[in-house]
Structure formats: C-alpha cells, structure tokens
Amino acid sequence: MDDKAQISAEMILIMGALMILVIVAGQWIFNISKAVAGNVSNVVDTAKDSTINKM
C-alpha cells in the first residue's frame, strides 16, 4: 500500500472533521450572539417605554 495515499486520506479526514467542528462552533456562537442581542433589545425597549411614561 502506498504511504503517501494513506497520509493524504488521513489529511482529508482530519480537514473534514475540522470543518465540521468550525461550522458547529460558529452556529453555537451565532445563536448565543442572537440571544444576547435580543436581550439587549428588550432592555432598551423597556428603558425607552419607562422614560416615555415618566414624561
């Protein structure tokens, strides 16, 4: 069996696994940032409404 072909196949497998890991981590970070943005938006809206009601 050719050693270079074995190394090449292993590198392709490793690169595929790394791409999947990066995609999953990116999706997780995107979901967290979307949740934080939603919470900040709720806080700003509440503060705005409170300020308008005090006027």
FILUMSE-360583 format. One record per residue: residue number from 1; residue in three letters; x, y, z of N, C-alpha, C, O in turn. Coordinates in Angstrom, 2 decimals, decimal comma. Example, Ala and Ser with C-alpha at 12.3 -4.5 7.8 and 13.67 -1.06 7.14 Angstrom:
2
ATOM   i  aa    n.c1    n.c2    n.c3   ca.c1   ca.c2   ca.c3    c.c1    c.c2    c.c3    o.c1    o.c2    o.c3
ATOM   1 ALA   13,19   -5,69    7,80   12,30   -4,50    7,80   13,20   -3,30    7,80   14,24   -3,32    8,46
ATOM   2 SER   12,85   -2,25    7,08   13,67   -1,06    7,14   12,90    0,03    7,87   13,41    1,14    8,04
//
This chain:
55
ATOM   i  aa    n.c1    n.c2    n.c3   ca.c1   ca.c2   ca.c3    c.c1    c.c2    c.c3    o.c1    o.c2    o.c3
ATOM   1 MET    0,84   -1,19    0,00    0,00    0,00    0,00    0,88    1,24    0,00    1,95    1,25    0,60
ATOM   2 ASP    0,43    2,27   -0,65    1,20    3,50   -0,79    1,05    4,35    0,46   -0,07    4,68    0,87
ATOM   3 ASP    2,19    4,70    1,07    2,15    5,51    2,29    1,64    6,92    2,03    0,95    7,49    2,87
ATOM   4 LYS    1,98    7,48    0,89    1,53    8,84    0,57    0,02    8,90    0,42   -0,61    9,88    0,83
ATOM   5 ALA   -0,57    7,88   -0,16   -2,02    7,85   -0,30   -2,70    7,74    1,06   -3,75    8,34    1,29
ATOM   6 GLN   -2,10    6,97    1,96   -2,65    6,82    3,31   -2,61    8,16    4,05   -3,58    8,54    4,70
ATOM   7 ILE   -1,48    8,86    3,95   -1,34   10,15    4,61   -2,32   11,16    4,02   -2,93   11,94    4,75
ATOM   8 SER   -2,49   11,12    2,70   -3,42   12,03    2,04   -4,85   11,77    2,49   -5,60   12,71    2,76
ATOM   9 ALA   -5,23   10,52    2,59   -6,58   10,17    3,04   -6,81   10,62    4,48   -7,88   11,11    4,83
ATOM  10 GLU   -5,80   10,45    5,32   -5,93   10,88    6,71   -6,04   12,41    6,81   -6,81   12,93    7,63
ATOM  11 MET   -5,29   13,11    5,99   -5,36   14,58    5,99   -6,75   15,06    5,54   -7,29   16,00    6,12
ATOM  12 ILE   -7,32   14,41    4,53   -8,67   14,77    4,08   -9,68   14,53    5,19  -10,58   15,34    5,40
ATOM  13 LEU   -9,53   13,43    5,89  -10,44   13,12    7,00  -10,30   14,14    8,12  -11,31   14,59    8,68
ATOM  14 ILE   -9,07   14,51    8,46   -8,84   15,50    9,51   -9,40   16,85    9,11  -10,04   17,53    9,92
ATOM  15 MET   -9,16   17,26    7,86   -9,67   18,55    7,40  -11,21   18,57    7,41  -11,81   19,59    7,76
ATOM  16 GLY  -11,85   17,48    7,03  -13,31   17,40    7,07  -13,83   17,52    8,49  -14,81   18,22    8,74
ATOM  17 ALA  -13,17   16,83    9,41  -13,59   16,90   10,81  -13,41   18,32   11,36  -14,25   18,80   12,12
ATOM  18 LEU  -12,32   18,98   10,99  -12,11   20,36   11,44  -13,15   21,31   10,87  -13,62   22,21   11,56
ATOM  19 MET  -13,52   21,11    9,60  -14,56   21,97    9,02  -15,89   21,79    9,72  -16,58   22,77    9,98
ATOM  20 ILE  -16,25   20,56   10,04  -17,50   20,31   10,76  -17,44   20,96   12,14  -18,43   21,55   12,58
ATOM  21 LEU  -16,31   20,86   12,81  -16,14   21,47   14,13  -16,29   22,99   14,05  -16,94   23,59   14,90
ATOM  22 VAL  -15,69   23,60   13,05  -15,79   25,06   12,89  -17,23   25,48   12,59  -17,69   26,49   13,12
ATOM  23 ILE  -17,93   24,72   11,76  -19,32   25,05   11,44  -20,21   24,94   12,68  -21,04   25,81   12,93
ATOM  24 VAL  -20,03   23,88   13,46  -20,83   23,70   14,67  -20,53   24,80   15,69  -21,45   25,36   16,29
ATOM  25 ALA  -19,25   25,12   15,87  -18,88   26,18   16,82  -19,42   27,53   16,34  -19,89   28,33   17,15
ATOM  26 GLY  -19,36   27,79   15,04  -19,88   29,05   14,51  -21,37   29,18   14,72  -21,87   30,26   15,06
ATOM  27 GLN  -22,09   28,09   14,51  -23,54   28,11   14,71  -23,88   28,37   16,18  -24,80   29,12   16,49
ATOM  28 TRP  -23,12   27,74   17,08  -23,33   27,92   18,51  -23,07   29,38   18,92  -23,86   29,97   19,66
ATOM  29 ILE  -21,97   29,95   18,43  -21,65   31,35   18,75  -22,69   32,29   18,15  -23,08   33,27   18,79
ATOM  30 PHE  -23,16   32,00   16,94  -24,18   32,83   16,31  -25,47   32,82   17,13  -26,09   33,86   17,32
ATOM  31 ASN  -25,87   31,64   17,62  -27,09   31,55   18,43  -26,94   32,32   19,74  -27,88   32,99   20,17
ATOM  32 ILE  -25,77   32,25   20,37  -25,54   32,99   21,61  -25,59   34,49   21,35  -26,21   35,23   22,12
ATOM  33 SER  -24,95   34,94   20,27  -24,95   36,38   19,99  -26,35   36,89   19,65  -26,70   38,02   19,97
ATOM  34 LYS  -27,15   36,03   18,97  -28,52   36,42   18,67  -29,35   36,54   19,94  -30,18   37,45   20,06
ATOM  35 ALA  -29,14   35,64   20,89  -29,87   35,69   22,16  -29,47   36,93   22,96  -30,33   37,58   23,56
ATOM  36 VAL  -28,18   37,26   22,97  -27,72   38,44   23,70  -28,29   39,71   23,06  -28,72   40,62   23,76
ATOM  37 ALA  -28,30   39,76   21,73  -28,85   40,92   21,04  -30,34   41,08   21,35  -30,83   42,20   21,51
ATOM  38 GLY  -31,06   39,97   21,43  -32,47   40,03   21,77  -32,69   40,55   23,18  -33,60   41,35   23,42
ATOM  39 ASN  -31,85   40,10   24,11  -31,97   40,57   25,50  -31,65   42,05   25,61  -32,34   42,78   26,31
ATOM  40 VAL  -30,62   42,50   24,91  -30,26   43,92   24,94  -31,39   44,74   24,33  -31,71   45,82   24,84
ATOM  41 SER  -31,98   44,25   23,26  -33,09   44,96   22,63  -34,27   45,08   23,59  -34,91   46,13   23,65
ATOM  42 ASN  -34,56   44,02   24,33  -35,65   44,07   25,30  -35,38   45,08   26,40  -36,28   45,82   26,81
ATOM  43 VAL  -34,14   45,13   26,87  -33,78   46,08   27,93  -33,90   47,51   27,42  -34,42   48,38   28,13
ATOM  44 VAL  -33,43   47,77   26,21  -33,52   49,11   25,64  -34,97   49,52   25,44  -35,35   50,65   25,73
ATOM  45 ASP  -35,79   48,60   24,95  -37,21   48,90   24,75  -37,91   49,20   26,08  -38,72   50,12   26,16
ATOM  46 THR  -37,59   48,44   27,11  -38,18   48,66   28,42  -37,75   50,02   28,98  -38,57   50,75   29,53
ATOM  47 ALA  -36,47   50,34   28,84  -35,98   51,64   29,32  -36,64   52,78   28,56  -36,99   53,81   29,15
ATOM  48 LYS  -36,80   52,61   27,25  -37,45   53,65   26,43  -38,89   53,85   26,87  -39,34   54,98   27,06
ATOM  49 ASP  -39,63   52,76   27,04  -41,02   52,86   27,46  -41,14   53,49   28,85  -42,03   54,30   29,09
ATOM  50 SER  -40,24   53,12   29,75  -40,26   53,68   31,09  -40,00   55,18   31,06  -40,66   55,95   31,76
ATOM  51 THR  -39,03   55,58   30,24  -38,71   57,01   30,13  -39,86   57,79   29,54  -40,16   58,89   30,00
ATOM  52 ILE  -40,50   57,25   28,53  -41,65   57,93   27,90  -42,81   58,05   28,89  -43,49   59,07   28,91
ATOM  53 ASN  -43,03   57,01   29,71  -44,12   57,05   30,68  -43,87   58,07   31,77  -44,82   58,62   32,33
ATOM  54 LYS  -42,61   58,33   32,09  -42,29   59,31   33,16  -42,46   60,73   32,70  -42,55   61,64   33,53
ATOM  55 MET  -42,50   60,97   31,39  -42,59   62,35   30,87  -43,98   62,92   31,02  -44,22   64,06   30,64
//
